[in-house]
Amino acid sequence: MSAPAHQPNAPAPTIIGLAGWSGSGKTTVALKLIAALKGRGLRVATLKHAHHGFDVDVPGKDSFAHRQAGADEVIVASSQRIAHMIEAPLPDPDDRRTLASLLPRLGVVDVVVVEGFKTAPHPKLEIYRPELGKPRLLGQVPNIVAVASPGMRDEGSTSSEAGNQIPVFDLNAIEDSLDALLSLFGQSA
C-alpha cells in the first residue's frame, strides 16, 4: 500500500528560496519566515541543502540497525512525526538530490522555504551581510529576486548591481516584510 506524497490536483506551493554565504543568516531568516507563515495559518515545508554528509539517525536505534543491515529506505513513524530516510550513495543514477526531484516528495503545503540549492532555478532571496567581506550573489546565482541586508528599512529600496533592479529588505526585521515577500514570490498574502 502506497500513497503519493503530493496530491496531483493540489496547487503548487510557493517556493521561497534563501541563498547566501555561510554565516550570512539563512537559517535565522528561515526560522523567522517559518514562524511568520505558520502564524498566518499556512502549511509550511522546508528543504535544506547540506554540503557535507549528515545523519538524522543514531546508533543503538532499530532504524539505524535497519540502515546498517542494508535497507535502501527506512520510514520511522510515531504519533507525532514521520521520518523517511533514503540512502543515496554517489553516483546517484536517479538524481534524487536535486530540488526538482525533492519537491514532489513533499505533502500538500502552501509554502516551501528552501535553504541552499542556490544553482537551482527557483526564485531566491539573497541574504547578504557586507561585514563578511564576501561578494554579492546577485548576478552570480540564478533567479535572485530580492536581497535582505542589515539596516535596510525601505521595502522600496532597490539594488541595481549586475544590471538588476530588485527590492531590498531589512535582514533584521524580515518578518515585517512578509506581505511584500509573499507577493514577490507569488503567494497571495
C-alpha positions in Angstrom: 0.0 0.0 0.0 1.5 3.3 -1.0 0.2 6.9 -1.1 1.6 9.6 -3.2 3.5 12.2 -1.3 1.9 15.1 -3.2 -1.7 15.3 -4.2 -1.8 15.7 -8.0 -4.7 18.2 -8.0 -3.2 20.3 -5.2 -2.0 23.8 -6.2 1.8 24.0 -6.5 3.3 25.6 -3.3 5.0 28.9 -3.3 8.8 28.5 -3.2 10.8 31.0 -1.2 14.5 30.3 -1.7 17.2 31.6 0.6 20.7 32.0 -0.8 23.8 33.4 0.9 27.3 32.6 2.1 27.9 30.6 5.2 27.3 32.7 8.3 25.0 35.2 6.5 21.9 34.3 8.4 20.0 32.0 6.1 18.8 29.7 8.9 17.9 32.6 11.1 15.8 34.1 8.2 14.3 30.7 7.5 13.2 30.3 11.2 11.6 33.8 11.2 9.8 33.1 7.9 8.5 29.7 9.1 7.1 31.2 12.3 5.5 34.1 10.5 4.0 31.9 7.8 2.7 29.4 10.4 1.2 32.4 12.3 -0.9 33.1 9.2 -2.2 29.6 9.2 -0.2 28.5 6.2 1.2 25.0 5.8 5.0 25.2 5.5 7.7 22.7 4.5 11.4 23.3 4.3 14.1 21.8 2.1 17.7 22.4 3.2 20.8 21.5 1.1 23.7 20.1 3.2 27.2 20.3 1.7 28.5 17.5 4.0 27.4 14.1 5.0 24.9 14.0 7.8 22.8 11.6 9.8 19.5 12.1 11.5 19.5 8.7 13.0 21.5 7.5 16.0 23.4 4.3 16.7 21.5 1.9 19.0 18.1 2.6 17.5 16.3 -0.1 15.4 16.0 2.3 12.4 19.8 2.8 12.5 20.3 -1.0 12.5 18.0 -1.4 9.6 20.1 1.0 7.5 23.3 -0.7 8.7 21.9 -4.0 7.5 21.5 -2.6 4.0 17.9 -1.1 3.8 17.7 1.4 1.0 14.9 3.3 2.6 13.7 3.4 6.2 10.5 5.1 7.5 10.0 5.7 11.2 6.5 6.7 12.3 5.2 7.7 15.7 2.1 9.6 16.8 4.0 12.9 16.4 6.1 12.6 13.3 7.3 10.6 10.4 10.9 10.3 9.2 11.8 8.9 5.8 15.5 8.2 5.3 16.8 7.3 1.9 20.3 6.0 1.2 21.5 7.8 -1.9 25.2 7.0 -2.4 27.1 8.5 -5.3 26.8 8.0 -8.1 23.0 8.5 -7.9 21.5 7.5 -11.2 18.1 8.7 -10.1 19.4 12.2 -9.3 17.5 12.2 -6.1 19.4 15.1 -4.6 18.0 17.9 -6.9 15.4 20.3 -5.8 13.2 19.3 -8.7 13.3 15.6 -7.5 12.8 16.5 -3.9 9.8 18.9 -4.2 7.3 16.2 -5.4 8.1 14.2 -2.2 6.6 16.8 0.0 3.0 16.6 1.2 0.4 19.3 0.4 1.8 22.6 1.7 1.3 26.3 0.9 4.9 27.4 1.1 8.3 25.7 0.8 11.2 27.6 2.3 14.3 26.4 0.5 17.7 26.9 2.1 20.6 26.5 -0.2 20.2 24.8 -3.7 21.5 28.1 -5.0 22.2 26.9 -8.5 18.6 25.6 -9.0 16.2 27.9 -11.0 13.7 28.7 -8.2 13.3 32.4 -7.1 15.6 33.3 -4.2 16.1 36.0 -1.5 19.8 36.8 -1.2 20.9 37.0 2.4 23.8 39.5 2.4 26.0 40.7 5.2 28.6 43.2 4.0 30.7 42.6 7.1 31.5 39.0 5.9 33.6 40.5 3.1 32.1 38.1 0.6 30.9 39.2 -2.9 27.2 39.6 -3.7 25.5 36.6 -5.2 23.2 38.8 -7.3 24.4 38.4 -10.9 26.3 35.2 -10.0 23.4 32.9 -8.8 20.3 32.4 -11.0 16.9 34.0 -10.1 17.7 36.2 -7.2 14.5 38.4 -6.9 15.3 40.4 -3.7 18.0 40.9 -1.2 17.9 41.1 2.6 20.7 43.0 4.3 21.1 44.6 7.7 19.7 48.0 8.3 17.7 48.3 5.1 14.4 49.7 6.2 12.6 50.8 3.0 10.9 48.0 1.1 11.0 50.4 -1.9 14.8 50.3 -1.9 16.3 48.6 -4.8 19.7 47.1 -5.7 20.9 47.6 -9.2 24.0 45.6 -9.0 24.8 43.4 -12.1 22.1 45.4 -14.1 19.3 44.1 -11.9 16.7 46.2 -10.1 15.4 44.2 -7.2 13.8 45.1 -3.8 16.0 45.3 -0.7 14.6 44.3 2.7 15.9 44.7 6.3 17.5 41.4 7.3 17.0 42.2 11.0 13.2 42.6 10.6 12.4 40.3 7.7 9.2 39.1 9.2 7.9 42.7 9.0 8.2 42.4 5.2 6.2 39.2 4.9 3.4 40.6 2.8 5.8 42.1 0.3 7.9 38.9 0.2 4.8 36.7 -0.3 3.7 38.9 -3.2 7.2 38.9 -4.7 7.4 35.1 -4.5 3.8 34.6 -5.9 1.8 33.8 -2.8 -1.3 35.9 -2.1 -1.0 37.5 1.3 
